[in-house]
């Protein structure tokens, strides 16, 4: 994450670098600090690179609430921990996403220039960028990691908020040990890599607890995730064909109940809602782009007759298909 300053701000900007070791309690003791100072206030950044992750600290102290532009040169996924203050990330595909003190987030950031709008005068944010190697290790177990890993590989252009969790005391303790480590060289790297694994285990606990509440006591392997994605895509492509859940589950080699839970986990909606949304979009497309009569559209989108199509469309859109076509 590279911050950009306007030409007017750059004229007055004073940039300095503080070498290690640092004694200030809020700074990472063994990372060089770059400080940007101007009429807006100050921005301090620090960074530590490890083999499978990069830790960066961002401390904003401003006189008036500011919007900072930041450039992302390569897409990445990161845990974002808010130690103090509140802000808004503005990224394509996400809109304005609020982040607040005491919470941590898993984001996917696409390439481009995005905005961080401060909501408080002081804001401290720690980001831990995860390499694709580390993401790949976890992708088969946690769908958020799978989606982040896939987004990076495909260079997806829209950002994603993948998870939001509370920074409980155990997480705060491990995070503090990670970023305020005073050990250097190989022993420092080993210590931080160990603490990072502790953080990942706590993240796993949070996700498992959420999954049990939302999707039952199911664990989804990478093979399960791929099978559910394939089943969902087939349902969307074949909306004109009626299929029983048990038949889809048999093809996916999953129990029907687990398949239903998987649809909600991966697509964020039930199988029925997924199909209904696909039908609505197909009907709209045929109404706008063709002159086909309603009976043909009904046949192509899996309705038994025109009346069923009209009732379905009006229930979802509030108007009839012919009113939409006009």
N, C-alpha and C positions, 0 to 999 in steps of 0.2 A: 504494500500500500504506500503510494507516494503522493504526498500532499502538494497541491498546486496553489499558488498565490497570484492574485491579480497584479498587473503591471504597476498599478498605483501602490499596492501594498509592498511589492518588491523593492520599490525605490526607497522605502523607509525601513525595510526589513534588515535586522541584524541577525546573522547566523553564526553560532559559535558551537564548538565541539568540546565537551568535557571528557577527559580521559579517566580511566579507572585508576584506583578504586573510588567508589562514591560512598559518602557517609550518610547522605540524606535517606531517611527511612522509606520514603516513597519511591526511590529509584532502584533499579536492578544494580547491585553493587559491582558486577563484573562485566558490564557492557558499556561501551562508549555511548555518550548521550549527545544528540544533536538538538540544539535549542534555537527556535525561531522566535524572535521578539519584535514587536512593532506596536503601533497604536491600538491594535485589537487586543493585545495581551501577550501571551506566550504559548508556544506548543513545544513540548519536549517529547522526543521519540528515542527509543532504544530498541536494539534487536540482537537476538542470539540465534545463530543457526546451528541446528543439529542434523544428523543424518536423515531422520524421518519426520522432523517438524522444525518450525521456526517460531520463536517467541518474540513478540513485539509489544512494547508498552507505549501507550499514547496518553499524555497528560496535558489537558487543555485548561488554561486559566485565562479567561477573557473578561473584558470590562463590560461588554454588551453581548447579548446572544448572537452567535455567528453561524454561518453556513460555510463549511470547509469542503472544497473539491478535492477528491482523491482519485488518482489514476491507478488502474489495475492493468498491468502489462501482459500478464498471463492469468487465465482463470484459476481460481483456487478455492478450497474449502477450509473453513477455520472455525474453531471454537472461539466465541467472543464473550469474555467475562467482563461485566461492568462492576468495577470496584467502588466507584463513586459517581453520582450524578445521573443525568438522563440525556438521551439524544434520539435522533431519528435518522435511520439509514434510508436514503432514496436511491433505489436501484431498479432498472428496468425489470418488469415481471413481478416485482414485490410491492411497488408503490412506496408509501412512507411507512416504514416499520419502526415502531418505538422500541427502544432498549432502555432498561432501567436498572438502577443499583440493586444488587442482590440477586440478579438473574444471569444465566449464561445461555448462549444460543449457538446452534450449529448453522452456519450460513454457507451457501455457494455464491461466490462473487464472479460475474463474468468479466471479460476484458472490456475496458472502456473507462470513461470518466463518470464518477458517481458523486453523491453528496452526503455529507454528515452534518446534520443540523443540530447544534447544541440546544438543549432545553434548560440547562443550568450553567452557571458561570464557571464551575469547576467540574471537570469530567475526567475520570481515569478509566481507561479501557485496556485490557490485555487481550491480544489475539494470539491464538496458537494455530498456525497454518499447518495443515496435515499434507504430507507428500502423497502422491498417488500410490506409492508402495505401501504405506501404512493404511490408506483407505482400502486398498485391494484386500489386505489381510482381514479387514472387518466387514467388507461388503457382503459376504455370504451370511452374516449373522444379523446385521442391523440395516434395515432398509434405507435409513437416512444416509448411511455411509455408501450404500450401493448407488443411491441416486446422485450423491455428490461425486462419486468416482466416475459414473457414467457421464455426468454433465461436463466434467473436466475433459474426459477423453473425446467427447463430441463437440467441445468448445461451445456449449450452449450459450445463447445470447441473453437469456433472462436469469436473474438471480432467484435463489430459492431460500426460504427460511425452513430448515429441515426439522429442528427441534428447539423447544424452549424449556428450560429447567431452572429450578431454584438452587441457588448456591447455599447448600446446607453447611453446617459447621465443619463436617469432614472434608468437603470440597475446598472450603476456604483455607483450611489447614494445609492440605496438600498443595494447593495453588501457591500459597505463600512460600512453602519450602522450595517449590519449583523456581519461582521468579526471583526470590531473594537469596538464592544459593551463593555462598562466598567461595566455594571451591573452584579451582581453575584447572585448565588443561584436561587430561584424560579422566581424572577422578571427578572433575566437575561435570563433564559430559555424561559419565556413567551415572552419577547421582541424579542429574536432570532426566535422563532417559528412564530411570527407575520411577521417579515421581510422575513422569508422563504416563507411564503404564498404570500407576495408581489412579490417576485422573480418568483414564479410559475405563478402568474397572468400575469406578463410581458412576461414570456416564452409563455404562452397561446396566448397572443396578437401576438407575433412573428410568431408562428405556424399558427394561423388563417389567418394572412396576407399572408403567403406563400401558404397556401392551396387555398385561393381565387384566387391567381395568377395562380397556377398550376392546380387546380382541380375544379374551379368554386365555387359557393356559397353553397357548400354542407357540412353538418355536418354528421359525421359517428359515430353512436352509437356502443357499443360493439356487439350488435346483428347484425348490418350492417357489421361490420368487419368480424365476424364469417361467415356470409352468403357469403361474397365476397371470403374469403379464401376457403370455401367449393366449391363455384362455380369454382374458379380457379383450385383447385385440381381435380375436376371432368373433367374439360376441358383437363387437362394433361393426365388423366387416360383413357379418351375416345377419343383420337385423330383420331381414325378411323371412328368416327361418326360425321356427319355434324349437327350442331345445330344453330338455329337462336338466335341472341342476345335477342330478345324479349321473347323467350321461357326460356332462362336461367334467365332473369330478373324476369319473372313470378314465376319461382321456388324459386328464392332468395327473393321474395317479395320486389323488388326494381324497381324503374323506370329505363329503359334501359340507359338513359343518366347518372344517378347517378351510375349505375353499371360500365359503362365505366370509369367514373372518379375514381371509387373505385379501379379498376384494376390498373390504373396508379399510384394511391397513395400507394397501398399496395404492389403490385408486381414490381412497378417501370417501367412498360411497358404496352402497350396496350394488349387487349385480343388477337388480331391477332398475335402480336409478341410473346406472351406467347405460343400460340399454335404452331407457326412455329418453335420456338426453341425446343419445346418438340418433334415435328415431326423429326427434324434433328437428335436429340439425339437417338430417337427410330430407325431411319433408320441406323445410324452409328452402333448401337448395333447389329442389325440384320445382317448387312454386315460383321461385325467382328466375330460374335459368331455363325453364322449359314451359311449353304450353300444354303439357299433358293433363288430361282430365283427372279429377280426384279419384276415380275408380282405379286408374292405372297407378297413381301415386300410392294409394292404399295397398295395392298388390305388391309394389316394390318395397314397401316399408313394413310388411308383415301384418297388416290389418285385414281382418276377415271381410270387411265391407266398408263402404264410404262413410256410413253413419258412425262406425267405431272410430275412424280416423278423425271425423269432425269433433266428436265428443272429447277424444284424447287431446287434440290440438287446442280446443277452447279451454279445457281444464288447465293446461300448462301455460298458454299464451294470453288467455282472456279474450281472444277474438277467433273467428272462424278462419279456416284456410283461405277461403276466397277473399275475405276482408284483408288478410295479410298479403295476398297476391296483388291486390289493388294498391 
